Amino acid sequence: MLGLMQEWPLVCHKVIDHAARQHGHREIVSRSVEGPIVRTTYNDIRLRALKVAQLLARDGFKRSDRIGTLAWNTGNHLEAWYGIMGMGGVYHTLNPRLFPEQLVWIMNHAEDQALFVDLTFMPLIEKIAPMVKSLRKIIVFTDKAHMPATALPNVVAYEEWLADGDDDFRWVDVEENEACGMCYTSGTTGDPKGVLYSHRSNVIHGMMAAMPDAMGISSRDVILPVVPMFHANAWGLGQSAPMIGAKMVMPGGKMDGASIYELLDTEKVTFSAAVPTVWLMLLQHLEANNLTLPHLNKVVIGGSACPRAITEKFEKNYGVQVIHAWGMTEMSPLGSLCTMKPEYQDLTGEALLDVKQTQGWSPFGVEMKVTDDDDRELPWDGKTFGRLKVRGPAVAKGYYGGAGKEQFDADGWFDTGDVAHINTNGYMQITDRSKDVIKSGGEWISSIELENLAVGHPEVAEAAVIGIAHPKWDERPLLVVVRKPGKEPTKEQILGFMDGKIAKWWMPDDVVFVPEIPHTATGKIQKTTLREHFKGYKLPA
């Protein structure tokens, strides 16, 4: 017997329709590339998205065409997203921090037909566009007055192009399982892999992200998505914020501490999300200028493990709740968030910080398990760690083009490549990437835990740990440190700071100081580069 409920497809244009209907006058505030702050509303975003959809269709772009975006977080980027999806197309967010050769490879692999691009990236596009065989049109997010001269064919200023649209358009009647978005993994090993989101997965993920024990956002919030839209859907905020009708503050291309603080203060932001490096810059700016955060209530920190010192400073010094999160491009991206279950609601001090160091628990919609190398499921005891695997309605079941089949099994489980353990209350903690874990004397050492501990030293700006070959123990940890400006901590001082906080046999065998640590295009520590650099390093006897 089937239920007698209406067929109401979960499609993304319904999200922006709802935002305009229920929260039409709510502001979207953007720091434009040209400089000024631009204010618009959900009602305006929807109307302009309709024009984007209409004009793409008029220009000959068809259902399922991949339409690239190479842009910062702005209202223009948001309306382009909804316009692309609303005409049945697939928005393809491109990461400007990739090498030009990687962008060319990704755009050719996706067969991008058109590109929306910010002024910032026009010099880059001038170089790479001729190498993208499928590219037919480039739309520059600016007006005629700011449009740069270009020799590229079929290039138009966004505002001039948009002026040709009208209100005579209806969203294309797509199915909920049709593709609507695309994002490529950073490709730390091998070629990048394309993750293809559906309307259904984006809508479900948006609802999951907004839940009270996930991000916990509402129409009363003012949301600053510092995490870029080209980082896996800005962690779902491009859907969640319109869905619940929150004011959005878009940072554009300025993500230094001073610029982020300015928006937090002037727009009275209550909620934000970003990777740890952004928050390090903000905290340094606050401390250097003796500033406070009277409006900010909550920050979500993910992308890489959040150092304990960041959580402690936000919560103790500024009264801002930190939610440590974990996820992947393949998961749309949220997989777990560290909010407090009743079992932990009375914890304070160091005990509370211990829990907040975990990546938290998975919301409804994400199933999770850890297994050994033979795929035997391991217990949730908070100690036994193994391969972390996930499945759910917003988790990929394969990569575009068929690459990486070995990461997906017949039961739908996706092998994340992370090593983790889960405790009896369901809190998961990443101990490493499977390729980064240090194997010493047959036991595993978590490089992430050592890094977080080292960064807690008051004179350490950043730290990375890699395994160095050892004749007896197979591998031993080497700690690579960037000192804070003007500080000169010694090896002995840093190891002394770590002593007693970890098992003796986990202690790094040596410490080296470097001016900077290499990062991937998504801001993660590039351990492959570090391992290559220190390939012949000899540990002290």
N, C-alpha and C positions, 0 to 999 in steps of 0.2 A: 504494500500500500504506500503510495506517495503522499507527501504532505500537500495541503492545499494553500501554499504560499506563493506569492507573486515571483515571477522571474524578474530580477533586478540586477543586471550585470554589474560587477565591481569594476568599473572603468574610471580612469583618472579624471576625465573631464567633469565627472559628477562632483569631484572634490572642489574644483574651482567654482562650479555652479553653486554649490552649497555655501562656500565662503562668501560669494557675492550676494547671495540671497539673505543669509543670516548675519553677515558681518561686513556688508558692502562698504561701509565708511571707515573700516579699520585701516590704519596706515601701514604701508610698506615704505620704509625709509632707506634710501640707498646713498652711499658715497660713490658718486659717479667717477668714471675714469678721467673725465674732463676737469673734475675738482669739486664743483658744488654739490651740496646735499640735495637730493631729489626726493620729493614726497608724492606718493600715489596711494591708491586704495585697492582693496580686493575687487571692487566693482570695475575700476579702471583696468586692472590686470586682466580680468576676464574679457572685457571688451577688446582689448588690444590682442589677447591671445586668439580670439575669434578671427581678428584680421590677419594675424600670422597664418592661421590655418587656411583661411580663404585664399590668401596670396600664394602660399606654397602650392595649393591645389591649382590655382590659376596659372602658375609658372610651370606646371606640368609634372610636379612631384606626386608620387603615388603612394598608396597604402603600402606599408612595410619598408619604404625607402628609409635608409639611415641618413639622418641629418645631424651633422656634427655641431658641437658648440665648444668654442675655445674662449672661455670667458670667466670673469670673477663673479662673485655673488652679488647680483644686483636685481632690481625689479625687472629690468629688461630681460635678463637671463631667465628669470622665473616665468615670465609671460611667453617667452619663446618655447620653453619646455612644454607648457600646456597647449600652446598652439600646434607644436609638432605632433604631440600625442593626439590632439583633437582632430587632426586631419588623417589620422591613421598611421602616421609616421613613427619612427623610432629615434628619440633623441640619443645622441652618442656623445657623452661628455669626454673631452680630451684634456689630458693633464699637461699644462704648459711647461712643467718642470722636467718633462722627459727630454731626452736628446732628440734633435730634429729627425735623425734617422729612425728612431723608434716611432715618432709620430707618423712619419710617412708609411712605415710598415703597418701600423695599426689602422690608419685611414684606408689604405689599400685593401687590407684584410676585411675590414667592415664594408668596403665599397661605399664610402660616404658620397652622397649625391650633392649635398649643399653644406654650407658652413656658416654659422653665426659666430662672429669673432669680435672681441674687444679691441679698441685702438692700440692698447699695449702690445698686442701680439701681431700687428700688421707686418713689421719687419721680418718676423719669423715666417708668416704666411707667404710673403713675397718669395722666400727661398724654397719653401716646400710644396706650395700649391701645384707648380708645374709637374711635380713627380707623382701627384695623386690622379690616377687615370680616370676615375669615375666622377671627379668634382666638376659640377656644372655651374654653380653660382656661389658667390660669397657675399654675405650680408654683414656689414660692419655696424656694430652697436654705437652709432653716433648720428649727428645731424649733418646737413649739407655744409654748414659753416665750419665744422671740425673735420670734415672728410679729407683724408690725406690723398695726395696724388699717387696713382698706382698704374703700372703698366699691365697688371693682370686683367684678363677679360672677365666680363659678367660680374662686376663688383658694384654694389650699390650701398648707399647710406641707409641705415635701418629706418630712421624717421621719414626720409623721403619715400622709401619703398612702402612703409606702413600707411602713408597718406593716401595711397591709391585704394586702400581697403574701405569697406563699409560694413554695416551691420547685417547685411543680407547673407548670412551663412549659418548653417547648423552643423554641430559636431558630427563627424562621420560615425555611423552606427557600427562600432567595432565590437568584437567578442571579447570577453574578459580575459581569455587565455592568449590573446594576440600579444605579440611583443610591443613594448612601448618605450623601452629604454635600454641602453647598452653602456657598459663600462668595462674597460680592460684592466686585468690585474697588472701589478707593477712589473711582473716578469723578472724577479730576482734570479730565477733559474730558467733558462730557455726563453722562448719567445713569449710575449704577453698573451694572455688568454682572455677571450671575450665572454663576458657574463651578460646574458640577455634576459632582462626583466619583463614580466608581463603586467598588464593592467591589474590583474587580480593580485599578483604578488606585491606590487607597489601599494595598493589600497590596504591589503591586510597588514603589510609591514608598517604602514603609517598608523594604523589603529593600534598595533602592538606597541609601537614606540611611545605613543601618547599615554598609555595606561599609567595609573597611579604609581605602581611599583616598577615602572620602567623610567621614562623621562619625567612622567608626572606633570605634564603641561596642560594649560587651560586657556580659555579666551581672556583671562585676566592677566596673562603673562605678556611680557615684552621680550621677544626672542631674538638673540643675536647669533646666527649661525656663522661662526668663524670658520668652522670646517668647510672647505670648498664644496661646491656642488659637483665638482669633478672627482671628489673622493666619495664614491659610492653613495650618491643621492644626498650629499650633505647629512649623512646618517639618518635619512628619512625625514628631515625637517622640511624639505620642499613639499612633502605631502602632509605631514602631521600638523604643521602650523596653520595652513589654510583649512584643514579638516576641523580643527577646534577653534579657528577664528582668532588666533593670537596676532598681535602686532609684530611685524618682522622688521629688524634692523639689519641691513645688508652692508658688509664692510668694504665692498669693492676690492681693490688691489692693495690697500694699506692695512697690513696686519702686524705692524710693530706695536710694542707696548703702549706708546703714547697715543697712537691712533685708536687702538682698541679701547683704551681708557676713556678717551674723549666721547666715543659713542656710548659706552656703558654709563657715563655720567650725564651727558646731555639728553639722551633718550630714555633714561631711567630703566635700563635693561634689568630684567629680573632673572633671566635664564640665558645661558650660553653653552656652547659646545665647541671643543677644539682639542688638538693634540697637545701633549705636554710641553713641547718647545714654545708654543704660543703663550702658555700660561707662565712659563719661566720668564719670558720677556716682560709680560705684564707685571708679575710680582717684583721683578727688578726695578721697573719703572715706579711702582707704588712705593717701594722702600727708599729709592733714591730721592723721591719728591715728597715723602711723608703724606701720602694720600690714603683715602679710605674708599670703601665700596658700600655706600649706604643703601643702594637700591638692589644690588645683586643678591639673589637668594640661593641660586643653585648653578653649578657647572657640571657638565658631563665631560669626562676626560677619557680618551681612548686613542686608538691608532697605534700606540705602543704602551708598554706598562707605565703606569703613573708612579713616579718616585714618591715615597712616603713623605718626604720633606714638602712637596707641593701640597698634598692633602692636609698636612699639619698646619702649614702657613695659612691656607685659605680658611680652614675651619677655626683655628685658634686666634689668628690675628685679624681676620676680616669677617668672621661670622657667616661664611659662605659654605653651604653644603656641597661636598664633592661626591659625585657618583662615578665610580670607576666602571668603565664599560669595555666590552670586547666584542669584536665582530670581524667580518670579512666582506670583501666585495661580493663574494659568492653567496652571502647571506643577506644582502640588500641594505645595510650590512649588520644590523644588531643581532647579537647572539646571547649576551648576558649583560646585566647591569647590577651593580652592588648597592641595592637598597636594603634596609634593615627589616628582616622578618621579626616577628614577636620574640623569638628565641634570643635575639640580640638587642632588644630595645632598651635594656637597662645597662648596657655596656658603656663605659667611659674610658677616657685616657688611652693608654697604650693598648689595652685589650680591644677597644673599638677600632683603633688604627690598624691593628692586626687583621681584623675582618675586612676593613676597607681596602687593604692591599690586594685582596682577592678580586677576581673579575666578576664576582657576584653570581646570581642565579638566572636561569633562562626563563623568559616570559612564556605564557601560553602561545604556542606556535613554533617553539623551538624544542625539539627533543635532543638529548645529549647523552653521550656515553664515552667511557675511556676503555681501550682494549690493549692487549699486548700485541706483539708482532704476529701472532697466530690468530688474531681476531677474537680471542677469548675476552669476554667482558670482565672488567676489573671492579672490585668493590668500591663503594662510595665511603671511604674511611678517612679521607683527608690526608692520606699518606701515600697510597699506592698510585703512582702516576704512569700514564701510558698515552697512546695515541688518542687524541680527541676527535670524536666523530659526531656529526649533527645531521638532522633532517627536519623538514618542515615546509609549509606552504610558500615561504619566501626564501627558500634555499635552492640553489641551482641543482639541476639534475644532470647537467653536462655543460660543456663549453661550446661556444659558437664555432662551427667548423669541425667539431669532433675531437679536438685535442684533449689530452689529460684524462682519458677514459679510466685510467687506473685509480683515480681518486674517488670514483663513484662505484658502489657495489649494487648488487641486484635487489637489495632490500631498500635502496634509496639513501643509504648512509653516505655522507660526504666526508672524506678524510681531510681534516683541516690542515694537516702538517704541523699542528701544535702538539706539544706534550703538556699534559695537565693532570691534576687530581681533583676530585670532587668530594666534599665532606658530607657527613650524615644529614646536614640541613640543606644540601643541594648547592652549596657555594663552590664554584669552580675556580681553580687558580692555575693560570698558565705558568709552567716552570721553564719552558723554552720552546723554540721552534725545533722540530725533530732534527733538522740539519745543524742546529747551533748548540744543542746540549753537549756538555763536556763529559766524556766517558773516561773515568779515572779508576783504574784498578777494578774494573767490572761494575762500578757504581756510577750513577749519574749525578752531575753537579749542575744546578740551575744557574746559567749565566745571568738571567734576568734578576734573580734574587741578589746576586753579588753586585750587579749594576745599581739597583735601587738602594742598596746599603751604602755603596761608595758615594752616590750623589747626595746622601744625607750629611756628608761631611761639609761643614760650613764654607770651606774654601775650594770645593769641587764644583765646576760648572756642568760637566757632563762626563759620563763614564761608559765604557764598553768592556765586555769580557769575552775573550776567545780562548779556545783550547790550543795549546802548543804541544807538539809531539814530545813524549818523555820516554826514555829507554826502559823504565821499569813500570810506570803507571799508565802507559799508552798516551794519555793526555793530562796536562795540568793547566789550571787557569792562569791567564795573563790579564792583568787589569790595565786598561788604557785610559788615561785621565786627561781631561782638559781642565786646567786651573781657571779659577775665576780671575778676572782682570785685577792686577795689582797684588795677587796672593801667590805665595810660594810654598805650598804644603810639600812635605817630603814623603818619600815612600814609607818611612817608618811611622810618620804621623798618621797616614791614611790606614795602614795595616793595623796600627794600634787602635784606631777608631773602630775598625771592624772586628777586632779581637773580642771574643766572648759573645758576639751576636750571631755567630754561625758555628757549625761544627769545625773543629780544628782542621780536618782534612779537606774542607772546602776552601780554606784560606788561599788566596792567590799566591803563586810562587814568586811573582815579581810585579812591579808597577812601572809603567813607562808613561812619560808625559809628552803630549803632542799638542800642537797649536789648534788643531780641529779634528773632529771625527767625521768621516764621510757618511752621507745619508743618501737614501734612495729618493726618487722623485716624490714619494708620499711621506717623506720625513722620517722614515725608519732608519736605524743604524745599519749601514751597509757592511755586514760582517764578512761578506765574500772579499771585499776590497781590503779589509783589515787583515784577513787571513793570508791574502796574497802578499801584503806588505811585510808581514811578520813571519813569512814562510820559513826563513832560515834562522829565526831567532833562537838563541841559546839561553835557556833558563839557568839561573845561578845554581851551583851545586848544592 
